[in-house]
């Protein structure tokens, strides 16, 4: 028991079983050995050429070496590691070994976190390979220690975030083709996100107009705050990706909707809190903050409404136990309990927060009305399809149909006013410029709010908003009726925990 | 208090309108082995997956050691070992590492984990292959590893779906002896198999299922007796067989006499004493009796007759 191997084995008890297994597997895999050896060779070559440049008298040798090494590390972190993460979980699903793990006492969350932690170990290995060479770039000059440190932290965090996204992508579909497609889509989104975050990072480090948007304007302290906020947001969204993957892996006997809602609420609070930081600043800052809140808050609300509200109004099996925190605080069940109709209240509460935050930042009532119209439109496009699907659920309609209907309605609302106008009125000049006909769409006026205000056309968008909010109210009534109906179903003779505990001994 | 380890009450599971499991109820006492028989698509695997908490029933419930599979799935998992009909092996993982991983996943730590894995390797006879990759093993050895995985956390109930499928006769015999040892160790076992003769040797009780419905449950003997209440006897004489038929017809409790390959076969409605008396009368009457045997119905006959609807009586256990 005193030999190092036994001590390591004992220490490994503190790690997730998935990490232990994955590390054992990947150190033996050809892919890992190949990427490890290749990265070592490339880093050696880059450091060699950097040193040659420095010997030739170049002042930019250190910066060139650092940038090139970081690019290699980013390639490993943003492509090789996420691809490995995607493959490992997809293989588990295809080979049905995931089912075997699900049968153990390990929760889906521990499985996903274990998979992510294994990728973190892989990343650390790659970073360890590159670090001595990156240290060389510092010695060559042209790049400071803080830049190296923040860049490394950023690349590591981004890589881990992308690995979490890849894990989520691998849980989305069972078929090889569809999950591959999902990975492709996420790769494109990540490429765009990477460029955006790169711009923000460079703005933070070296200063640029974009830094204003990131909140990195005033002082060094302000920039560190902005960086901290980016890190926190990255961590929170990564946590939500893990929760999303977990909810996809959960067995039907597990309720994972509640914790997912909690995670996305935290994300929303961060989105709201960041612009509110500029509440007492100059008008320029508050206007920019309101714009940021409208865009990011609106996008967040649209996404959670699209997925949470459409999940089906019928309440799940009442015998499936809610998480312990929800059992303790029962009053939270109408908001965090599973079921699309409960999600309606969850979304409405966030919308109320969104509008309240907007009111604190806005200078005029019309800006608040825009936020209300935006929330109403989100309610309309998610609530009405959900209610229709619920009405015809006996014909086999489900969440997928509601989401499909939602997209169709959205597309129709974008193009139908113009199509009908050109079919029935046949104008001589073709123009899609905003005009009165677009008021039939709940969406188009939101993008042309200044014209709406100028022409005093606020009533139609507000009416659409009222219809949308009423659809949510109807959904909540369905939820209340569902709870009343579900009560008599809980007639199973389930042993109380105190009695049942005696029968279970391991 | 009931001594049932497994209780199933009115279990219903539909898939797109297909009744995979349709109102099934039965129970298995602690330390007993129940064989689950049914043709492909009868609902055996779905029932087992519900018990393993991989599926939820639309109606009804199952309790394992008193815990509902719906409301207490975590506790059910800790006391259940499930071996599905697929191997589920990892690449680049040795037998020892594979078992170690599942021991860790079931929450075993430190000495308990090491001792548990070593015990399983020893019990399953995997010592020689402990450092070999699982994927490189033969089917028989993979099945052993899979069984080892299912029992690594010392469960009270074992659910084995077609454990002997695709095994050669030798591996099958070895596997059967392992099951017997586990049953002797006090484990409650629920297993399905297409090899019915094996089930009759291993199981205390049998449950016959078809189209999601339970057709019969009981001990093998009870099912066979319920299927064929009269004994089927066979008689071979030293001389011509036809002369004895008239004698037999005159004996009480003898029915449906016919000749098959030089033997006289008939049904006899009587107990052991009645059978001894009949033999004594045959000998006393001077018939040269060479063989006098009882042709017991086997589980395969019973299965065919029950699933084809010829036997309708359900034996309640």
Interface residues (C-beta under 8 A of the other chain):
Chain A: X9 X10 X13 X17 X20 X21 X24 X25 X28 X29 X95 X96 X97 X99 X100 X101 X102 X103 X104 X105 X106 X251 X252 X253 X254 X317 X319 X320 X321 X492 X494 X495 X499 X500 X503 X504 X506
Chain B: X52 X53 X54 X55 X56 X61 X63 X65 X66 X67 X68 X69 X70 X71 X72 X73 X74 X75 X77 X78 X79 X80 X82 X84 X86 X88 X89 X90 X91 X92 X93 X97 X100 X101 X102 X104 X105 X106 X107 X109 X110 X113 X114 X149 X153 X154
